[in-house]
């Protein structure tokens, strides 16, 4: 008959935890991912306890040696995780006590699992933000490289998914570069607020021991120490902020993914997907499906859901710690993995897209895309823009009724609409000229795009 495992907190209880409760409340299957951060925090805490004379140097050495051995066991897969341990903190403390005896129990002096898990999560978020920022930068480089490769490719720009004005394909890609730049700024800003050392808050009210939180903060490279123990153990707004930044990033990735789906369709035929980044149909032999882009689009819903889950977990919690907070890890971990996966696959795929420049230019050559340029032409002839807009609208209607393009209208018909039209109008009915004229800040002019690419 198996011996019942003793809980580190069981002194208050006369009966053992029911197996169904033990299984329901355990988080070890999820939070074991925090093991490296839990050990790092425990080492820093131990060093501080020794420095302050709260535990002996001998016990401190035993604890640090034991933690190092446990870290290696976890790394090489020999560490035995057990549901009875409840969480990663108890699992490590249990194994430490097995290794070094009663000295292992002294590590938990002047701390609680409440401030311990807050520390672990802050270390985790800080590290993962660093990893995500590297992914963001890599994707920005992939977008810039693809833009350089296709720097002169012209495509129609769209509003309402209707052809609107010609733009450079590179300019379109660099729009996502700009979005990612802001995404990086949001994550960096989130990291600044997560960079607070909570250890010392105890369960909720602080500790009676003469600890030195600043020493722990220095060792773990935190920018500052928490100033309110209740806030330190009860708050997860840094996770909410991380999930919000991730949701905005996922929005941007999803929008690009949607465009890749559209562009690769037969209706657009602007691009072809590399075989390695597409799938086929189990029934239709001709199909080449944009599953990678579709999954990026679909996984965005998971990221949104994780943000909503975390907000809902927090919305009704009184101070300080409540067990509801155990549920913070699943949405956090899932979002980290999802966002990193989406960034990685898009970074690999986008440079390998096959761009059909002729087809893009053909679509951009729709003369109605130059209607705004014709209105601008009239403005240069002192016609008020609203009047010019109306006149060019009449010209478009004539063309639609007669099956012609703007450049097909003879000057005589233009002058029937307004005497301001002259022979120099032809210079404005050119896609390349239209692009070059958009040289104001942020415009799609080739000179602007080239200058921006040189700066990246």
C-alpha positions, 0 to 999 in steps of 0.5 A: 500500500502506497504511503500518503504524501505529506503536504507541507501545509497539512498541520492544520488539517486532520484529514487528507486531501481528497484525491479528486480535490488534489487532482482538481487543484493541482497546477504542476502540469502547467506551472512546471514551465516556471521551474528555471525562474523558480530556482533562480528566484530561490537562489537569490532569496537564499543568498539574501537570507544568508547575507542578512543572517536569517539562515546560516551560511552552512545551510545556505550552501546546502540549499544552493547546491541542492537547487543546482542539482534539481535544476540539472534533474529538470533539464535532463528529464530525471526530475519526478513531477507529482500531482501531490506536490500541487505546484512547481514551488512545492515540487522543488521544495519537496525534492530539496528536502529529500536531498539535503534534509531539514535545511531544505525547509529553511529556504521558505523563510520570509516568503510565501508561495504568493510572492514566489509565484508573482516573482516567477511570472515576472521573470517569465514575462520579462524573458519572453518579451525579450524572445518575442522582440527578437522574433518581431525584429526578425520578421521586420527584416524579412519584410524589408528584404522582401520589399527591397527584392520587389522595390519597383513592383506596382499594385493597386491599393485598396479601400473597402476591398475596392481598387483605390489608387496605385501603390508600390508593393514595397510600400504595402509591405513596409506598412506592416513593418511600421505596425510591428515597430509599434508592437515592439514598443508596446512589449518593451513598455510592458516589460518596464512595468513587469520589471518589479521585484515582489519577493518580500511581500509574503502572503500579503502583509510583508514579513517580520524578518529583516530581509533585503529585497534590494539585494534580491532585485540586484541579483535578478536584475529587477529595476525596482522593488514592489512598494505595496505587499498587497498589490505585489501578490494580488496583481496580474495587470502585467500579464493582462498588458502582455496579453493585450500587446500580443492581441494587437500584434496578432491582429497585425499578423492576421491582417497580413495573413488575410491579404496573403489568402486573398492575393494567392487566390485565382481572383487576385493572382498577385502571388503564388505560395511556395509549395513548402508553405501550402497544403493540398486537398484530400479530394480535389487534386488541383487545390493549393491551400493557404493553410499557413496564413489561414492558421495565423488568422485563426490562431489570432482568435485564441490570443484574443480569447486568452486576453478575455480569459485573464481579464475575466479571472481578475475582474471580481477578485478582492485583495489579496491573493485568491486561488483564481490566479492559478488560472493565469498561466494557461492563457499566458503560456498559450499566448507566448507559444502562439505568437512566437509560432505565428511570427516564426512561420511568417518570417520564413514564408514571406520572403519565399512568396512568388510575386506576379509583378505583371499581374499586379501592374495590370490591376494597378493600370485600371485607369479609374485608379487615377481619378484622384490624380485628375482631380488634383490636376484640376486643383493645380488649375485653380478649380476647388477640390470639391468641384474637381471631384464632381467633374471627374466623377462625371468623367468616370460615369461617361467612361462606365456608360461607354465602356471606356477608360479615362485615358480613352476620353479625347481632350474635347470631351474633357473640355466639355466638362471643364475648360480647365482641362488642357493637353498636359492632362495626359501627363497625369494619366500615368501610373508611374507619374502618379506614384512619383507625385506622391512624394509627401511624407509617408507617401508611396513615391519610389524615392520615399520608399527607397529612402525608407528602405535605406534607413532600415 
